[in-house]
Amino acid sequence: MLFTMHHAATPPHTAVVIGRFQPLHLGHLALLQQALAAAQQVVVVLGSAWQARSPKNPFTWPEREALIRESLPPADAARVRCVPVRDYYDEPRWVQAVMAAVHTQVPPGARVALVGHFKDDSSHYLARFPGWELLSLPRQGDFDATPIRACYWNLDEQPQAAVAHQLGALLPPAVADWLQAWQASPDYAALRAEWRMLSGYRAAWAAAPYPPVFVTVDGLLLCHGHVLLIQRGHAPGQGLWALPGGFVEPRDTLWQSCLRELAEETALPLTAATLQSALQGVEVFDHPDRSLRGRTITHVFVCHLPDTTLPAVQAGDDAAAARWVPLQALAGLETQMFEDHFHVLRRCFERFGAGPVPALP
C-alpha cells in the first residue's frame, strides 16, 4: 500500500534520502537532520556512484560519504548508513538497485520512509518504491548544487577571503574547508578547464531557434574475448576510456560515419564488407542526461569479429590510445569510462552478447 506518512504517525525505522550531494550543501544537511529526527536511522543513497569525475559529478562516492559524516555530530553520523548506487539510465533497473541497496541496511519487516521535498503529486514518485512510505519535509532555504558547482569552478579568479565567504554561506564548514583544499589538486584544475570548455560549447548554441540535438555514432567491436576502446585525447573526458566514435557528418549515413570514426581513431585494417558481415545490430542510447555536451543521441554498431588474431590498431585523430581490452578487465575500468559508455557496454552485451561476455554490474 502506498501512502504519505504524517508527523503524528508512528515514526519509521529507516528514513531514506536519495541524492548525488555534488557537493553536500546546507539544504542537504537540513534535510538529513530532519530525517534523523524522524527515524531511528537514515540510509543515504549516493547516486552516480562509480562515475568518472566530471564537472557535474566531481567527487567520488567515498569522498561524499566522508563529507556527510564530517558535517554531522558524531552521534548523528553513527545513525547514518551510506549506500552507493550507479547510474543505469534505466529507471526500473535503477529503482531495483536503490531498493536492494537500502534493504541491505534494514532489518526484515522494518518500516521504510522515503524522505524529500515533494512539490507536487507524490503518488507517481512513490509508486516506484512499493512498500515504502513517503515523508515529505519542508524545504530549508533556496539551495541548488548546480550553481554552487558553477561558483566553485570559478573560485581560482577570486581572493581567498572571498572564496571562504562564498563557500561558507552555502556549505557546511567541513565541506567548505575540504573544497578549498581540493582546489590545489590536479583533478580540480582539469575539471575547471573542462567545465569552461563545456560552458563555451553550450554558449555557442544559445542563439539557436530550438535546443540542438546532436547525433553521434559509436562502434562496439568484439574479438577473441576483447573489446576495442580508445582513450580520449581531449576534453570532455580527456584520459577516459570510450568506444571509438563521434559526430555524424552532414553527408554521411550513420554506418558511414561509424566506419569513418573507426578508421580515424583506431586505424582498424578491416574493410567495410568485413565489418558489415560482422554486424550484429544497432542500439540507440538517447537518455536526455547522458552527455554534458547537450542532448546527444548515439547509435552503437555492434560487431562480432571472427575469433582470430586481434587486428592491429593505432590511435589517431583525437584518440590518445587505441587498445583491445580483455572483457574480464572491463569491470575494473568503470570509474575510468567516459559518460555512459560503461552502461552502453552492459546493455549491448545483454542484447547482443555471444560467447564469454561478462555480466557487468
Backbone torsions as a table, in degrees:
resi	resn	phi	psi	omega
1	MET	NA	139.7	-178.8
2	LEU	-107.9	129.0	177.6
3	PHE	-157.3	162.9	177.5
4	THR	-92.7	132.4	-179.7
5	MET	-82.4	134.0	177.4
6	HIS	-99.7	156.5	-175.6
7	HIS	-61.6	-26.3	-178.3
8	ALA	-77.3	-14.4	-177.4
9	ALA	-71.1	162.3	174.6
10	THR	-60.7	132.3	-175.9
11	PRO	-66.1	148.1	177.8
12	PRO	-74.4	163.5	174.9
13	HIS	-70.3	-43.2	-173.2
14	THR	-128.8	130.6	171.2
15	ALA	-104.2	134.1	-177.8
16	VAL	-109.5	126.2	176.5
17	VAL	-118.6	122.7	-177.6
18	ILE	-109.2	132.3	177.4
19	GLY	-175.8	171.8	175.2
20	ARG	-96.4	-29.4	177.2
21	PHE	53.3	54.3	-177.1
22	GLN	-115.3	74.9	0.2
23	PRO	-98.9	177.1	171.7
24	LEU	-63.3	121.8	178.2
25	HIS	-116.4	179.8	-174.3
26	LEU	-65.6	-29.2	175.1
27	GLY	-66.3	-43.4	174.6
28	HIS	-58.5	-45.9	-176.0
29	LEU	-62.8	-41.1	178.1
30	ALA	-62.3	-40.3	178.7
31	LEU	-64.7	-42.2	177.7
32	LEU	-61.9	-40.9	-179.9
33	GLN	-66.5	-37.4	175.8
34	GLN	-65.9	-41.0	179.1
35	ALA	-64.4	-40.5	178.4
36	LEU	-63.9	-31.9	178.4
37	ALA	-75.7	-17.7	-174.0
38	ALA	-101.1	-10.8	-173.9
39	ALA	-147.0	164.4	178.8
40	GLN	-67.7	-37.7	178.8
41	GLN	-143.7	161.2	177.7
42	VAL	-122.6	130.1	172.3
43	VAL	-104.8	119.1	178.6
44	VAL	-97.8	120.0	176.6
45	VAL	-91.4	113.1	-179.1
46	LEU	-90.7	103.8	-177.1
47	GLY	-76.4	169.4	179.8
48	SER	53.6	36.8	177.5
49	ALA	-72.3	148.7	178.9
50	TRP	66.7	11.3	171.4
51	GLN	-74.5	146.9	170.8
52	ALA	-63.4	150.5	177.5
53	ARG	-58.7	139.4	176.8
54	SER	-151.7	167.3	177.9
55	PRO	-58.7	-27.3	178.1
56	LYS	-83.9	-33.6	-179.4
57	ASN	-127.7	71.8	-172.6
58	PRO	-77.7	-20.8	-170.7
59	PHE	-114.5	139.6	-179.6
60	THR	-70.3	162.2	-179.3
61	TRP	-67.3	-35.1	174.6
62	PRO	-63.9	-34.7	176.7
63	GLU	-65.1	-42.2	179.7
64	ARG	-66.2	-40.3	177.1
65	GLU	-61.4	-44.6	-179.5
66	ALA	-60.8	-40.0	-179.3
67	LEU	-68.7	-35.4	175.2
68	ILE	-62.2	-46.7	-177.9
69	ARG	-66.1	-39.3	-179.1
70	GLU	-70.7	-19.1	-178.0
71	SER	-90.6	-6.5	-179.2
72	LEU	-110.3	151.9	170.7
73	PRO	-59.0	148.6	-177.2
74	PRO	-52.4	-40.0	-178.6
75	ALA	-65.4	-37.1	177.3
76	ASP	-73.0	-41.9	179.8
77	ALA	-59.3	-32.0	-179.6
78	ALA	-68.1	-19.2	179.9
79	ARG	-98.9	9.8	-180.0
80	VAL	-107.8	132.3	173.4
81	ARG	-117.1	130.9	178.7
82	CYS	-109.1	133.1	178.2
83	VAL	-128.6	129.4	178.6
84	PRO	-85.0	141.5	175.3
85	VAL	-135.2	129.0	-179.0
86	ARG	-78.4	164.4	171.8
87	ASP	-79.0	134.4	177.4
88	TYR	-114.1	-13.0	-175.9
89	TYR	53.3	33.3	-176.1
90	ASP	-155.0	101.5	-170.0
91	GLU	-58.9	-48.7	179.9
92	PRO	-57.8	-40.0	-179.4
93	ARG	-68.7	-39.1	178.3
94	TRP	-64.5	-44.7	178.5
95	VAL	-59.5	-44.1	178.4
96	GLN	-59.6	-41.5	179.6
97	ALA	-67.3	-39.9	178.3
98	VAL	-62.3	-48.3	-177.9
99	MET	-64.8	-39.8	179.0
100	ALA	-64.4	-41.8	-179.5
101	ALA	-65.9	-43.4	-179.5
102	VAL	-62.5	-43.0	-174.1
103	HIS	-73.4	-8.6	169.7
104	THR	-71.5	-15.8	-176.8
105	GLN	-110.3	5.0	-173.1
106	VAL	-121.7	132.1	176.5
107	PRO	-62.8	149.1	178.9
108	PRO	-56.1	133.4	177.1
109	GLY	83.3	-6.6	-179.1
110	ALA	-71.2	147.2	179.2
111	ARG	-77.8	138.9	-178.5
112	VAL	-124.3	134.3	177.6
113	ALA	-124.3	132.7	175.8
114	LEU	-85.7	126.5	-173.1
115	VAL	-108.5	140.9	175.0
116	GLY	175.7	-177.4	174.0
117	HIS	-101.4	108.9	-176.4
118	PHE	-111.6	109.5	-171.0
119	LYS	-84.8	-18.3	-176.9
120	ASP	-134.5	-157.2	-177.8
121	ASP	-57.6	118.7	-174.9
122	SER	-88.6	-11.0	-172.4
123	SER	-63.4	-37.3	-179.7
124	HIS	-64.9	-43.5	-179.4
125	TYR	-64.9	-45.8	-176.8
126	LEU	-68.1	-30.1	-178.8
127	ALA	-60.5	-19.7	177.2
128	ARG	-69.5	-23.2	-173.2
129	PHE	-120.1	76.0	-176.9
130	PRO	-60.7	137.1	178.7
131	GLY	91.9	-10.1	178.3
132	TRP	-97.0	152.2	173.0
133	GLU	-92.8	174.4	179.8
134	LEU	-124.6	126.8	177.1
135	LEU	-118.0	99.8	-179.3
136	SER	-91.2	119.0	-175.8
137	LEU	-112.1	150.6	-179.0
138	PRO	-65.8	145.4	178.6
139	ARG	-70.6	136.1	-179.3
140	GLN	-108.4	96.6	178.2
141	GLY	82.8	167.2	-178.3
142	ASP	-104.5	81.0	-177.6
143	PHE	-113.8	144.3	180.0
144	ASP	-149.7	124.7	-175.2
145	ALA	-68.6	-26.6	-177.3
146	THR	-63.2	-53.1	176.4
147	PRO	-66.5	-26.8	176.3
148	ILE	-64.5	-42.8	177.2
149	ARG	-64.5	-40.1	178.7
150	ALA	-60.7	-41.4	176.1
151	CYS	-62.3	-42.2	-176.6
152	TYR	-64.1	-38.5	-178.5
153	TRP	-71.0	-11.1	178.8
154	ASN	-108.7	9.0	-174.4
155	LEU	-68.2	-24.2	-175.5
156	ASP	-65.8	-16.7	-178.4
157	GLU	-94.4	8.2	-176.3
158	GLN	-121.3	154.7	176.4
159	PRO	-61.6	151.4	-177.1
160	GLN	-58.3	-37.1	-179.8
161	ALA	-64.7	-39.4	178.7
162	ALA	-67.3	-36.7	176.9
163	VAL	-60.6	-49.5	-179.1
164	ALA	-60.0	-39.8	-179.5
165	HIS	-65.1	-46.6	-178.4
166	GLN	-63.3	-47.7	-179.0
167	LEU	-66.4	-39.0	-178.1
168	GLY	-64.1	-27.2	-179.9
169	ALA	-80.0	-13.0	-173.5
170	LEU	-118.9	-23.0	-168.4
171	LEU	-126.4	153.1	170.6
172	PRO	-59.3	149.1	-176.9
173	PRO	-53.7	-41.2	-179.0
174	ALA	-63.1	-37.5	179.9
175	VAL	-71.5	-44.6	179.7
176	ALA	-59.8	-43.2	179.8
177	ASP	-64.5	-42.9	-178.4
178	TRP	-65.2	-41.3	-179.8
179	LEU	-66.5	-37.0	176.9
180	GLN	-63.2	-41.4	178.0
181	ALA	-67.7	-36.1	-177.2
182	TRP	-69.2	-18.1	177.0
183	GLN	-59.2	-24.7	-178.6
184	ALA	-83.2	-3.0	-175.5
185	SER	-83.4	152.5	174.2
186	PRO	-60.2	-32.6	179.6
187	ASP	-62.0	-40.9	179.6
188	TYR	-61.1	-47.7	-178.1
189	ALA	-60.3	-43.0	-178.5
190	ALA	-67.2	-43.2	-178.6
191	LEU	-71.7	-34.1	175.7
192	ARG	-61.4	-45.1	178.6
193	ALA	-62.9	-40.0	179.6
194	GLU	-67.2	-41.0	178.1
195	TRP	-60.0	-42.4	179.7
196	ARG	-66.8	-38.9	177.0
197	MET	-62.2	-45.6	-179.7
198	LEU	-66.0	-37.1	177.8
199	SER	-62.8	-43.1	176.9
200	GLY	-65.1	-37.0	179.1
201	TYR	-61.4	-47.3	-180.0
202	ARG	-68.9	-35.9	179.8
203	ALA	-63.2	-32.3	-179.2
204	ALA	-64.4	-23.6	-179.3
205	TRP	-104.3	4.7	-173.4
206	ALA	-63.4	-29.7	-177.2
207	ALA	-88.3	1.0	-179.9
208	ALA	-63.0	144.9	-177.9
209	PRO	-65.1	-24.4	177.0
210	TYR	-134.9	151.1	175.6
211	PRO	-57.6	129.5	-175.8
212	PRO	-70.4	148.3	172.8
213	VAL	-122.1	120.8	-176.4
214	PHE	-97.0	144.3	179.9
215	VAL	-116.6	126.4	-179.9
216	THR	-129.8	169.6	175.6
217	VAL	-132.9	153.5	174.4
218	ASP	-140.1	149.0	175.8
219	GLY	-109.7	125.6	176.5
220	LEU	-112.0	101.8	-176.2
221	LEU	-108.7	124.8	177.3
222	LEU	-110.7	137.4	178.5
223	CYS	-156.9	124.6	171.0
224	HIS	51.8	46.0	177.7
225	GLY	74.1	20.1	-179.7
226	HIS	-131.8	159.5	173.3
227	VAL	-126.2	143.1	-177.7
228	LEU	-86.1	121.3	178.3
229	LEU	-126.6	156.7	172.0
230	ILE	-121.3	154.5	173.5
231	GLN	-101.6	126.1	-173.6
232	ARG	-69.2	133.7	-176.8
233	GLY	-92.7	-12.3	-176.4
234	HIS	-139.7	162.7	173.0
235	ALA	-70.0	150.4	0.6
236	PRO	-77.9	151.6	177.6
237	GLY	76.1	29.2	178.8
238	GLN	-57.7	130.3	179.9
239	GLY	88.9	-9.6	-179.9
240	LEU	-87.6	158.2	179.9
241	TRP	-91.2	144.7	-176.3
242	ALA	-154.8	165.7	169.2
243	LEU	-72.5	145.2	174.5
244	PRO	-64.8	134.2	-178.8
245	GLY	173.4	-174.3	-179.7
246	GLY	173.1	-166.9	-176.5
247	PHE	-77.1	150.3	179.0
248	VAL	-77.3	131.4	176.3
249	GLU	-75.9	148.8	-174.2
250	PRO	-55.2	-32.5	-175.8
251	ARG	-106.3	11.2	179.6
252	ASP	-101.1	148.7	164.1
253	THR	-76.6	170.2	177.3
254	LEU	-59.9	-44.8	-179.1
255	TRP	-64.6	-42.3	177.3
256	GLN	-61.9	-39.6	178.3
257	SER	-64.6	-39.6	178.3
258	CYS	-63.1	-45.7	178.6
259	LEU	-60.8	-41.9	-179.8
260	ARG	-63.8	-45.1	-179.4
261	GLU	-64.4	-39.7	177.2
262	LEU	-61.4	-42.2	-180.0
263	ALA	-67.4	-44.1	-176.1
264	GLU	-69.4	-40.8	-172.3
265	GLU	-91.8	-22.5	-175.4
266	THR	-128.4	-9.1	-175.9
267	ALA	52.4	36.9	-178.3
268	LEU	-60.2	122.2	-173.4
269	PRO	-87.8	47.2	-179.9
270	LEU	-120.2	145.9	-179.0
271	THR	-77.7	161.7	176.6
272	ALA	-60.5	-36.6	-180.0
273	ALA	-65.5	-39.6	178.2
274	THR	-63.7	-44.4	179.4
275	LEU	-67.3	-38.3	178.3
276	GLN	-60.5	-41.8	-179.0
277	SER	-69.5	-22.1	-179.8
278	ALA	-92.4	-5.3	-175.2
279	LEU	-69.1	124.9	179.0
280	GLN	-95.3	-28.3	-178.8
281	GLY	162.5	-179.5	-178.5
282	VAL	-128.2	134.7	177.6
283	GLU	-120.0	135.8	-179.2
284	VAL	-101.7	135.3	177.4
285	PHE	-121.7	115.5	-170.0
286	ASP	-135.0	23.0	178.9
287	HIS	-60.2	133.8	-176.6
288	PRO	-58.5	-25.7	-176.2
289	ASP	-105.1	17.9	-173.3
290	ARG	-74.3	-19.7	-177.5
291	SER	-136.6	137.4	176.4
292	LEU	-74.6	-12.1	178.7
293	ARG	-74.3	-14.8	-176.8
294	GLY	128.5	-172.9	-178.2
295	ARG	-63.2	109.8	-173.3
296	THR	-130.0	120.2	179.1
297	ILE	-108.1	122.2	-179.3
298	THR	-113.8	152.4	179.0
299	HIS	-119.6	117.7	-174.9
300	VAL	-101.9	119.5	178.7
301	PHE	-94.3	117.4	-175.1
302	VAL	-101.0	120.7	-179.3
303	CYS	-123.3	132.2	172.8
304	HIS	-105.0	104.5	179.7
305	LEU	-78.7	155.2	177.5
306	PRO	-56.9	143.4	-179.1
307	ASP	-75.8	73.4	176.6
308	THR	-120.9	-156.0	176.9
309	THR	-63.8	140.1	178.9
310	LEU	-64.1	127.7	177.8
311	PRO	-60.5	142.7	177.8
312	ALA	-66.1	140.4	177.1
313	VAL	-133.5	153.9	178.8
314	GLN	-147.4	131.9	-177.0
315	ALA	-65.4	142.8	176.4
316	GLY	-152.4	177.7	179.6
317	ASP	56.8	-124.5	-177.9
318	ASP	-98.1	17.6	175.1
319	ALA	-94.2	132.2	177.8
320	ALA	-83.9	-24.8	179.3
321	ALA	-155.6	153.0	173.6
322	ALA	-132.4	133.1	-171.6
323	ARG	-152.9	141.4	168.1
324	TRP	-83.2	114.6	-175.1
325	VAL	-102.2	128.8	177.0
326	PRO	-58.4	137.8	-178.7
327	LEU	-58.6	-35.3	-177.8
328	GLN	-69.8	-12.7	179.4
329	ALA	-92.4	-6.8	-173.0
330	LEU	-65.1	-40.5	-178.0
331	ALA	-57.8	-34.6	179.2
332	GLY	-74.6	-8.8	179.9
333	LEU	-99.1	2.8	-172.5
334	GLU	-54.1	-43.6	-177.4
335	THR	-77.5	-0.1	178.9
336	GLN	-117.0	15.3	-177.9
337	MET	-97.7	143.5	-177.7
338	PHE	-75.4	133.1	173.9
339	GLU	44.8	-121.1	-176.0
340	ASP	-102.2	20.0	-171.5
341	HIS	-66.9	-27.0	174.8
342	PHE	-66.0	-42.0	176.2
343	HIS	-64.2	-39.0	177.7
344	VAL	-58.5	-46.7	178.3
345	LEU	-59.7	-46.6	-178.0
346	ARG	-58.2	-49.3	-175.3
347	ARG	-68.5	-38.2	179.0
348	CYS	-68.8	-35.8	176.0
349	PHE	-63.6	-40.3	-179.1
350	GLU	-66.4	-35.5	-176.8
351	ARG	-87.4	-41.1	-172.1
352	PHE	-114.4	-2.3	-173.4
353	GLY	-56.2	134.7	175.5
354	ALA	-137.2	131.9	-178.4
355	GLY	85.6	-159.4	-171.2
356	PRO	-82.1	62.2	175.4
357	VAL	-86.9	143.6	-173.9
358	PRO	-78.4	152.3	171.1
359	ALA	-87.1	100.3	-176.7
360	LEU	-75.6	151.0	-177.9
361	PRO	-66.9	NA	NA
